[in-house]
């Protein structure tokens, strides 16, 4: 089976670096990816907002060098997980697990 995603977009917020109980670095961020087509009603391009999670050295790299507004190229795989929220409802989350993250623009 094949599960490979390559996305290029701008960070919508600063990355959030955390550590697991065992000390493993994990970083969450999201990117806005422009759509290829314009809306017929408004004439503007829409965007998709993609949640991304990076682990270990990739997480360290993202939290250290990328900030809101920077263009990033993300290579990884799509994953879905489920959890129970505070009200006891079952929720699903779909995100990209980043294997590699690259700069998409030059440094400002």
Residue pairs with C-beta under 8 A, 6 or more apart in sequence:
3 77
3 78
4 75
4 76
4 77
5 74
5 75
5 76
5 77
5 78
5 96
6 73
6 74
6 75
7 31
7 33
7 50
7 73
7 74
7 96
8 33
8 71
8 72
8 73
8 74
8 104
9 31
9 32
9 33
9 34
9 47
9 50
9 71
9 72
9 74
9 104
10 31
10 32
10 69
10 70
10 71
10 72
11 29
11 30
11 31
11 66
11 67
11 68
11 69
11 70
11 72
12 29
12 30
12 31
12 32
12 49
12 68
13 29
13 30
13 68
14 29
14 67
14 68
15 27
15 28
15 29
15 62
15 63
15 66
15 67
16 27
16 28
16 29
16 63
17 25
17 26
17 27
17 59
17 60
17 62
17 63
18 25
18 26
18 27
18 28
19 25
19 26
20 26
24 55
24 56
25 55
25 56
25 57
25 59
25 60
25 63
26 53
26 54
26 55
26 59
27 53
27 54
27 55
27 58
27 59
27 60
27 62
27 63
28 51
28 52
28 53
29 52
29 54
29 62
29 66
30 49
30 50
30 51
30 52
31 49
31 50
31 52
31 72
31 74
32 47
32 48
32 49
32 50
33 47
33 48
33 49
33 50
34 45
34 46
34 47
35 45
35 46
35 47
35 48
37 45
38 44
38 45
39 45
39 46
50 95
50 96
51 93
51 94
51 95
51 96
52 74
52 76
52 95
52 96
52 97
52 98
53 95
53 96
53 97
53 98
54 61
54 62
54 97
54 98
54 101
55 97
55 98
58 98
58 99
58 100
58 101
61 101
62 72
62 98
62 101
65 103
66 72
66 101
66 103
70 103
70 104
70 105
71 103
71 104
71 105
72 101
72 102
72 103
72 104
73 101
73 102
73 103
73 104
74 96
74 98
74 100
74 101
75 98
75 99
75 100
75 101
75 102
76 96
76 97
76 98
76 99
76 100
77 96
77 97
77 99
78 94
78 95
78 96
78 97
79 94
79 95
79 96
79 97
80 92
80 93
80 94
81 92
81 93
81 95
82 90
82 91
82 92
82 93
83 90
83 91
83 93
84 90
84 91
85 91
